[in-house]
């Protein structure tokens, strides 16, 4: 198994592990248990890792962070919207 294969396997596992919680949050519309600061930092970090992957041409980093950024952005947006409305759900 070459180094890129290990990277793609790690990318697939870490990305897939994120989706069940994101889907649950999006379906339930409940963001009370999510820390806004943690999720903001997490989503920013994922975006920066995706940019790093693009600039360095690192396929596993691009794949993992590009796919994770999509649901992370949706959950963060939902959390911010709930916070701004004053009704944390």
WORA-V369067 format. One record per run of one state. SS is the DSSP state (hx for helix, st for strand, lp for the rest). FROM is the first residue (numbers start at 1). TO is the last residue. If there is no record, write none. Layout:
# WORA-V369067
SS:FROM:TO + SS:FROM:TO
This chain:
# WORA-V369067
lp:1:2 + hx:3:28 + lp:29:35 + hx:36:56 + lp:57:58 + hx:59:85 + lp:86:89
